[in-house]
């Protein structure tokens, strides 16, 4: 990285970089989503899999771990492409006018590839624990969500509401009037996800992200996980379609209140 402009602040000399690395949308989303799933599904594996040192440490650990996973992933690649990391966020920002359709498909591609890659890394990190865990349901739960009470209509409603809160929250946190939150946005979005998990995650496990659920579910289906069961494809559409609906509603509601973003 080239270094330029040296600014003197009293006795302190600050070297300000004038050239920054660049990374395209697809590789940025691959890296960001891989980090997101590695740390997010990783904390679920830590809590659920047999003989993990974090076994049975509970819902608070999972929700906090997911919030921190979001924060780290956004900080890692946010300066390259905005770090959507979520197809529902991408759809919402597209409707809002923050990105174009030609950009949106690149986000969708990167998000799916990165989510699948992250799931493979979780499988590798916990390799010795799959055979030690008897319950196939717990193994699936590491990779994808499932409802506490199966009712597709109300499971859909829960996921849509959770994603509405997420996308509306992202738009407000990153709004141009929130200049004092710019450097803190990744942390605040991570805390937003933490809050959604605590408050709205109980009924369905809060996928609130199509690629977060579908990508790892595909990996669960194809990897040779010892003693695994069904990948529960009959439910798989809910955590994909409902977040997209919730994200779209959030953007429409936000624009109705605050106005759309100029491209």
ZABA-881315 format. One record per residue (C-alpha): x, y, z. Coordinates in steps of 0.1 Angstrom, whole numbers, padded with zeros to 4 digits, always signed. Each point is the difference from the previous one (the first is absolute). Layout:
# ZABA-881315
XYZ...
//
This chain:
# ZABA-881315
+0000+0000+0000+0015+0034-0010+0002+0025+0027-0006+0037-0006-0010+0031+0019+0017+0003+0033-0020+0021+0025+0015+0015+0031-0023+0001+0030+0020+0017+0027+0029-0024+0008-0018-0029-0018+0007-0007-0036-0028-0019-0018+0008-0018-0032-0031-0001-0021-0002-0026-0028-0010+0015-0034-0004-0033-0018-0023-0027+0012-0005-0036-0012-0030-0007-0022-0021-0031-0003-0030-0007-0022-0036-0007+0012+0001-0038-0006+0034-0007+0018-0010+0024+0028-0033-0018+0006+0017-0034-0002+0025+0010+0027-0025+0018+0022-0026-0028-0002+0026-0027+0006+0010+0018+0032-0036+0005+0010-0009-0036-0004+0032-0013+0015-0005+0020+0032-0038-0002+0000-0005-0036-0007+0032-0006+0019-0016+0012+0033-0030-0022-0006+0023-0030-0005+0018+0010+0032-0032-0001+0020-0017-0030-0016+0026-0026-0009+0011-0026+0025+0033+0004+0019+0004+0036-0011+0013+0020+0029-0029+0024-0005-0026-0027-0001-0034+0010+0015+0012+0036+0006-0034+0012-0013-0019+0024-0021+0017+0032+0013+0033-0013-0012-0014-0008-0035-0017+0033-0004+0031+0019+0012+0022-0020-0022-0021+0007-0030+0000+0037+0007+0038+0001+0003+0002-0021-0032-0019+0027-0018+0022+0028+0015+0032-0017-0010-0012-0008-0035-0012+0035-0007+0032+0016+0014+0020-0024-0022-0015+0009-0034-0023+0029+0006+0024+0026-0014+0002-0019-0033-0037-0006-0009-0021+0010+0030-0001-0036+0013-0036-0010-0007+0007-0037+0010-0038-0007-0004-0022-0003-0031-0028+0017+0019+0021+0030+0008+0011+0001-0037-0036-0001-0012-0009+0027+0025+0028+0023-0011-0008-0007-0036-0036+0011+0006+0012+0030+0020+0022+0011-0029+0034-0005+0016+0011-0025-0027-0009-0008-0035-0013-0033-0014+0033-0007-0017+0017+0003+0034-0027-0020+0019+0006-0033-0019+0037+0002+0009-0009+0003+0037-0024-0030-0003+0027-0022-0015+0027+0010+0025-0023-0005+0029-0009-0036-0010+0035-0010-0008+0014+0015+0033-0028-0016+0021+0007-0034-0014+0038+0004+0005-0006+0011+0036-0021-0031+0006+0028-0022-0013+0025+0016+0024-0024-0006+0029-0002-0037-0010+0038-0001+0000+0005+0019+0033-0023-0024+0018+0009-0031-0019+0006-0023+0030-0033+0010+0016-0025-0012-0027+0005-0036+0007-0002+0006+0038-0034+0017-0004-0029-0025-0003-0029+0023-0007-0002+0007-0038-0023+0030+0008+0028+0017+0019+0023-0005-0030-0024+0016-0023-0006+0029+0024+0037+0009-0002-0005+0008-0037-0036+0012-0004-0030+0011+0020-0032-0018+0009-0032+0010+0018-0007-0008+0037-0037-0005-0010-0005-0009-0037-0026+0021-0016+0011+0014-0034-0023+0030+0001+0011+0013+0034+0036-0011-0005-0001+0021-0031-0014+0030+0019+0026-0003+0027+0029+0000-0025-0015+0028-0020-0004+0022+0031+0035-0007+0012+0015+0009-0034-0021+0031-0002+0015+0011+0033+0035-0008-0013-0002+0018-0034-0019+0030+0014+0026+0002+0028+0029-0002-0025-0015+0028-0021-0004+0022+0031+0034-0007+0015+0017+0007-0034-0022+0029-0009+0019+0032-0011-0013+0019+0030+0017-0024+0024+0034+0014-0006+0011-0008+0036-0006-0037-0005+0020-0005-0032+0030-0017+0017-0022-0018+0024-0025-0014-0026+0015-0035-0001-0002-0003+0038-0035+0015+0001-0012-0024-0027+0015-0029+0020-0019+0012+0031-0031+0003-0021+0003-0037-0010+0007-0009+0036-0032+0018+0010-0020-0017-0027+0013-0034+0011-0010+0006+0036-0034+0015-0007-0012-0017-0031+0022-0031-0005-0018-0024+0022-0028-0012-0024+0022-0007-0031+0036+0004+0009+0001+0034-0019+0015-0008-0034-0009+0036-0011+0024-0006-0029-0007-0023-0030+0036-0009-0008+0009-0006+0037-0026-0028+0000+0000-0014-0035+0038-0001-0006+0008-0020+0031-0031-0022-0005+0014-0010-0034+0034-0007+0016-0017-0021+0026-0017-0020-0028+0032-0007-0019+0027-0004+0026+0007-0035+0015-0011+0010+0035+0000-0032+0022-0035-0009+0012-0017+0030-0017-0037-0002-0008-0023+0019-0023+0009+0036-0011-0038+0009+0006-0006+0013-0035-0037+0002+0007+0007+0030+0023+0029+0015-0020-0021+0024-0020-0012+0019+0031+0034+0014+0011+0007+0010-0037-0032+0016-0011-0012+0015+0033+0032+0021+0005-0002+0013-0036-0036+0011+0007+0010+0016+0033+0029+0018-0016-0021+0013-0028-0027+0013+0024+0027+0017+0021+0014+0019-0029-0035+0011-0012-0009+0011+0035+0033+0018+0005-0004+0018-0034-0036+0010+0009+0013+0016+0032+0034+0014-0009+0002-0001-0038+0021-0022-0024+0037+0003-0007+0012+0017-0032+0021-0023-0022
//
